Each structure stands twice: as structure tokens, then as C-alpha cells.
Amino acid sequence: MRWLGRKHAALLLVAAALVVGAVAGAFAYWQGNGSGSATTVLANVQSLSLQPGAPTAQLYPGGDSSVEVLVSNPNSSFVQVGSIVLDPAAPESFAVDADHSGCDVSALTFVAQDNGGAGWRIPPRAGSTDGSLAIAMPAALKMSTAAANACQGATFTVQLKASL
């Protein structure tokens, strides 16, 4: 009987040591402190491209139209666009087709868009194909009531810029 008692005591002692070791290890793991810094280097980030926006419906004096634009992303990661605005670097924010050159585009305005504050997430390039996202912007293009009759049936192009 004495020998069985020692064997049980030894097993109990080994089991207790394992439990204490596991608890101490877990305690050390969860109680650890640390500090440091990190940096990352992004690949050569390329600019997004936007096809000039096109109204989705005919405009009329005092009316508005949605504008659709296709944003292309040549980068290997998603890019977040915060808003779409008129391109201030474009020589002309608005253009009218050649058949309606008498139409004064100063009658047009574009309302900056931000998708309700959420912006848009443009998908990355996949293989040799740029990621792209078609964006519809409701009631973004407006025509004043002072628009000339020469604007009837005109096709307008709107030069836009994506802001991050």
C-alpha cells in the first residue's frame, strides 16, 4: 500500500506542477507589457483616373440630372475616395458638344458629392485589369432657369476630380 501512495503522490505532484506552470504561463502571456513603433513603405501609388462625368438624363432650365462617372484604380490595393468635385485644374469645368456651341455653360453647376459622408471604396487592380467603380451621383448637375434656348438637346461633359 505504501508504494501505491508514493506513486499517487508523485503523479499528483507532477499534475500540480503542470497546472501551476500552465497558469503561470497564461498569466505571463496576458500580463505582458510592450512598446515599439512600426513603419511601412507603400508601393509607388498611382493616381486614380475618372472618365469625364456624363448626365444620365436631359437637362432643362431649372432642372437637374444625375451624373455618372467611372473611377479606375491601377493600384494593388483599395483606395478610398472621400468626395467628387469639379476639377479646378481643368481649363473648362463644363463642355458642350460641337453642335450646341451657342449654349453658355455658365448656366450649369455641379453639386459636390460624398455618398452621404461615406465616400466610395474603389477596388484594386486584378492582374492586368484596373479596378473600377461606376458611381452615380443623384441630382449633381443643375441648369439655371437663365439657360439659353441654344442648350436644348445639348450633350454636356463635366470635368471632375476625386478627393481622398
BELVEN-V211795 format. One record per pair of residues at least 24 apart in sequence whose ideal C-beta (glycine too) atoms are under 6 Angstrom apart, sorted by the first residue. I is the first residue (numbers start at 0). J is the second residue. If there is no record, write none. Layout:
i: [I & I]
j: [J & J]
This chain:
i: [44 & 45 & 45 & 47 & 47 & 49 & 51 & 51 & 52 & 52 & 54 & 54 & 58 & 60 & 60 & 60 & 61 & 62 & 63 & 63 & 64 & 65 & 65 & 66 & 66 & 66 & 66 & 67 & 68 & 68 & 69 & 69 & 70 & 70 & 71 & 71 & 72 & 72 & 72 & 73 & 73 & 74 & 75 & 75 & 76 & 77 & 77 & 78 & 79 & 79 & 80 & 80 & 80 & 81 & 81 & 81 & 82 & 82 & 82 & 83 & 83 & 83 & 84 & 84 & 85 & 86 & 86 & 86 & 89 & 92 & 93 & 93 & 94 & 95 & 95 & 96 & 96 & 99 & 101 & 102 & 102 & 102 & 103 & 106 & 106 & 106 & 106 & 107 & 108 & 109 & 109 & 109 & 110 & 112 & 112]
j: [74 & 73 & 74 & 72 & 161 & 159 & 156 & 158 & 157 & 159 & 140 & 155 & 142 & 142 & 144 & 146 & 144 & 142 & 138 & 141 & 140 & 135 & 137 & 136 & 139 & 140 & 157 & 135 & 134 & 159 & 131 & 133 & 121 & 132 & 129 & 131 & 121 & 129 & 130 & 124 & 129 & 123 & 123 & 124 & 123 & 120 & 123 & 121 & 118 & 120 & 118 & 119 & 161 & 118 & 162 & 163 & 111 & 113 & 162 & 112 & 159 & 161 & 111 & 160 & 109 & 158 & 159 & 160 & 158 & 158 & 155 & 157 & 156 & 153 & 155 & 153 & 154 & 153 & 149 & 149 & 150 & 153 & 147 & 142 & 143 & 145 & 146 & 142 & 141 & 139 & 140 & 157 & 139 & 136 & 139]
